[in-house]
């Protein structure tokens, strides 16, 4: 960020947090990123699409996308059956965010991916973070 913006943020007062991009720096950065992309495109295609057989720009990817759109009604009905976990969960910042981006990405993914993300979210925010916070508070008390 520029130094004038860094002044507004008290956490970004270090010189390493600021950069005034000159024309030469921007051109060299863009060339480096472009050539890196060109050099990595073929090996990544071989690894991800050929070796791992991941769907990309193929009939499989198209059918996965169409399948996601056809199961949208079922996904919304299922989401409506299971409410959030109440105000206590909301206080711990565990709630559903009905952002249009998340809804769109959820419609494009297969339902098994959405279910796995939900389970990992519940494990992370519902179990692990409260456990970590309790351990941190106990550690702070011990240090005092």
C-alpha positions in Angstrom: 0.0 0.0 0.0 1.1 3.6 -0.4 2.6 5.5 2.5 -0.5 7.8 2.6 -2.8 4.8 3.1 -0.4 3.2 5.6 -0.6 6.2 7.9 -4.3 5.7 8.3 -3.7 2.1 9.6 -1.8 2.1 12.9 -0.8 -1.6 12.4 1.0 -0.8 9.1 3.6 1.6 10.3 6.6 -0.5 9.3 8.5 0.4 6.1 8.1 -3.2 4.7 4.3 -2.6 4.6 4.5 0.2 2.0 5.5 0.2 -1.6 5.4 3.0 -4.2 5.3 1.0 -7.5 7.4 2.7 -10.1 6.8 2.0 -13.8 9.9 -0.2 -14.1 9.0 -2.2 -11.0 5.5 -2.8 -12.3 6.7 -3.8 -15.8 9.2 -6.3 -14.4 6.7 -7.7 -11.9 4.1 -8.2 -14.7 6.8 -9.9 -16.9 7.8 -12.2 -14.1 4.2 -13.2 -13.3 3.5 -13.7 -17.0 6.5 -15.9 -17.7 5.9 -17.9 -14.5 2.4 -18.6 -15.7 3.6 -19.7 -19.1 6.3 -21.9 -17.6 3.9 -23.5 -15.1 0.9 -24.0 -17.4 2.1 -27.2 -19.2 3.3 -29.0 -16.1 0.2 -28.1 -14.1 -2.0 -29.3 -17.0 -0.2 -32.6 -17.1 -0.4 -33.1 -13.4 -4.0 -31.9 -12.7 -5.9 -32.8 -15.9 -3.9 -35.7 -17.4 -2.5 -37.5 -14.4 -5.2 -36.8 -11.7 -8.0 -36.7 -14.2 -9.6 -33.6 -12.7 -12.5 -32.2 -14.7 -11.6 -29.0 -16.5 -13.0 -27.6 -19.7 -14.4 -31.0 -20.5 -17.7 -32.8 -20.7 -17.2 -34.0 -17.1 -16.9 -30.4 -15.8 -20.0 -29.4 -17.8 -22.1 -32.3 -16.5 -21.0 -31.5 -12.9 -22.1 -27.9 -13.3 -25.4 -28.9 -14.8 -26.0 -31.4 -12.1 -25.3 -28.8 -9.5 -28.0 -26.5 -11.0 -30.5 -29.3 -11.1 -30.0 -30.2 -7.5 -30.4 -26.5 -6.3 -34.0 -27.0 -5.2 -33.0 -30.0 -3.1 -30.0 -28.1 -1.6 -32.2 -25.2 -0.6 -34.9 -27.5 0.9 -32.2 -29.3 2.9 -30.7 -26.1 4.1 -34.1 -24.9 5.3 -34.7 -28.1 7.3 -31.6 -27.5 9.5 -31.6 -24.1 11.2 -28.5 -22.5 12.7 -27.5 -23.5 16.2 -29.0 -20.5 18.0 -27.7 -17.3 19.6 -24.9 -19.0 21.5 -23.4 -20.1 18.2 -23.9 -16.7 16.8 -21.9 -15.2 19.7 -19.1 -17.5 18.8 -19.3 -16.3 15.1 -20.8 -19.6 13.9 -23.6 -18.8 11.6 -24.6 -19.1 7.9 -23.6 -16.4 5.6 -26.1 -16.3 2.7 -23.7 -14.4 0.4 -24.5 -14.7 -3.3 -21.0 -15.8 -4.0 -21.2 -18.7 -1.6 -24.6 -19.7 -3.0 -23.2 -19.6 -6.6 -20.2 -21.6 -5.7 -22.3 -24.1 -3.8 -24.6 -24.5 -6.8 -21.6 -25.2 -9.1 -20.1 -27.9 -6.8 -21.3 -31.4 -6.3 -23.3 -31.9 -3.1 -20.6 -34.1 -1.5 -18.2 -31.2 -1.7 -20.7 -28.9 0.0 -21.4 -31.5 2.7 -17.6 -32.0 3.4 -17.1 -28.2 3.6 -20.0 -28.0 6.1 -18.6 -30.7 8.2 -15.1 -29.2 8.2 -16.7 -25.8 9.1 -18.6 -27.3 12.0 -15.5 -29.1 13.2 -13.3 -26.0 12.9 -15.6 -23.2 14.2 -17.8 -25.4 16.5 -15.2 -27.6 18.1 -11.6 -26.6 17.4 -11.7 -22.8 17.9 -13.6 -22.9 21.2 -11.0 -25.5 22.4 -8.1 -23.3 21.2 -9.6 -20.3 22.9 -10.0 -22.2 26.2 -6.4 -23.4 26.0 -5.2 -19.8 25.2 -7.1 -18.4 28.2 -5.7 -21.1 30.5 -2.2 -20.3 29.2 -2.6 -16.6 29.8 -3.8 -17.3 33.3 -0.8 -19.5 34.0 1.6 -16.8 32.6 0.1 -14.2 35.0 
